Amino acid sequence: MLNRNNNLLGVGIIAILLTTIYTAILTSLLMKTKERVDFIYYKERTNKDA
């Protein structure tokens, strides 16, 4: 029984680590996209005003 609990704990820790890494990657991609969209939006907006 103790060995099974250790295996479950290991799987749980790996799952949490993978989820954290995946979330960090998605967040960085989202921020890059947001920066690109903001840049295009402000670029178009300043060109309209000129």
ChimeraX commands (.cxc) that place a marker at each C-alpha (Angstrom):
marker #1 position 0.00,0.00,0.00 radius 0.5
marker #1 position 2.85,2.38,0.80 radius 0.5
marker #1 position 4.41,1.84,-2.63 radius 0.5
marker #1 position 1.10,2.65,-4.32 radius 0.5
marker #1 position 0.79,5.89,-2.34 radius 0.5
marker #1 position 4.32,6.87,-3.36 radius 0.5
marker #1 position 3.48,6.23,-7.01 radius 0.5
marker #1 position 0.33,8.35,-6.73 radius 0.5
marker #1 position 2.28,11.13,-5.06 radius 0.5
marker #1 position 4.90,11.03,-7.82 radius 0.5
marker #1 position 2.27,11.13,-10.54 radius 0.5
marker #1 position 0.53,14.02,-8.75 radius 0.5
marker #1 position 3.73,16.05,-8.49 radius 0.5
marker #1 position 4.59,15.42,-12.16 radius 0.5
marker #1 position 1.06,16.44,-13.18 radius 0.5
marker #1 position 1.30,19.68,-11.21 radius 0.5
marker #1 position 4.72,20.48,-12.71 radius 0.5
marker #1 position 3.55,19.80,-16.26 radius 0.5
marker #1 position 0.44,21.91,-15.72 radius 0.5
marker #1 position 2.55,24.77,-14.37 radius 0.5
marker #1 position 4.95,24.62,-17.32 radius 0.5
marker #1 position 2.07,24.41,-19.82 radius 0.5
marker #1 position 0.34,27.40,-18.21 radius 0.5
marker #1 position 3.57,29.42,-18.31 radius 0.5
marker #1 position 4.02,28.67,-22.02 radius 0.5
marker #1 position 0.42,29.61,-22.82 radius 0.5
marker #1 position 0.73,32.82,-20.80 radius 0.5
marker #1 position 3.89,33.88,-22.61 radius 0.5
marker #1 position 2.29,33.18,-25.99 radius 0.5
marker #1 position -0.80,35.15,-25.01 radius 0.5
marker #1 position 1.30,38.12,-23.89 radius 0.5
marker #1 position 3.26,38.09,-27.16 radius 0.5
marker #1 position 0.01,38.07,-29.12 radius 0.5
marker #1 position -1.38,40.88,-26.97 radius 0.5
marker #1 position 1.72,43.00,-27.55 radius 0.5
marker #1 position 1.48,42.41,-31.29 radius 0.5
marker #1 position -2.22,43.31,-31.36 radius 0.5
marker #1 position -1.62,46.43,-29.24 radius 0.5
marker #1 position 1.21,47.50,-31.56 radius 0.5
marker #1 position -0.92,47.06,-34.69 radius 0.5
marker #1 position -3.89,48.81,-33.07 radius 0.5
marker #1 position -1.89,51.85,-31.95 radius 0.5
marker #1 position 0.01,51.98,-35.24 radius 0.5
marker #1 position -3.24,52.11,-37.21 radius 0.5
marker #1 position -4.75,54.59,-34.80 radius 0.5
marker #1 position -1.82,57.00,-35.03 radius 0.5
marker #1 position -1.78,56.73,-38.83 radius 0.5
marker #1 position -5.48,57.66,-39.00 radius 0.5
marker #1 position -4.93,60.76,-36.87 radius 0.5
marker #1 position -2.03,61.98,-39.00 radius 0.5
marker link #1:1,2 radius 0.2
marker link #1:2,3 radius 0.2
marker link #1:3,4 radius 0.2
marker link #1:4,5 radius 0.2
marker link #1:5,6 radius 0.2
marker link #1:6,7 radius 0.2
marker link #1:7,8 radius 0.2
marker link #1:8,9 radius 0.2
marker link #1:9,10 radius 0.2
marker link #1:10,11 radius 0.2
marker link #1:11,12 radius 0.2
marker link #1:12,13 radius 0.2
marker link #1:13,14 radius 0.2
marker link #1:14,15 radius 0.2
marker link #1:15,16 radius 0.2
marker link #1:16,17 radius 0.2
marker link #1:17,18 radius 0.2
marker link #1:18,19 radius 0.2
marker link #1:19,20 radius 0.2
marker link #1:20,21 radius 0.2
marker link #1:21,22 radius 0.2
marker link #1:22,23 radius 0.2
marker link #1:23,24 radius 0.2
marker link #1:24,25 radius 0.2
marker link #1:25,26 radius 0.2
marker link #1:26,27 radius 0.2
marker link #1:27,28 radius 0.2
marker link #1:28,29 radius 0.2
marker link #1:29,30 radius 0.2
marker link #1:30,31 radius 0.2
marker link #1:31,32 radius 0.2
marker link #1:32,33 radius 0.2
marker link #1:33,34 radius 0.2
marker link #1:34,35 radius 0.2
marker link #1:35,36 radius 0.2
marker link #1:36,37 radius 0.2
marker link #1:37,38 radius 0.2
marker link #1:38,39 radius 0.2
marker link #1:39,40 radius 0.2
marker link #1:40,41 radius 0.2
marker link #1:41,42 radius 0.2
marker link #1:42,43 radius 0.2
marker link #1:43,44 radius 0.2
marker link #1:44,45 radius 0.2
marker link #1:45,46 radius 0.2
marker link #1:46,47 radius 0.2
marker link #1:47,48 radius 0.2
marker link #1:48,49 radius 0.2
marker link #1:49,50 radius 0.2
view
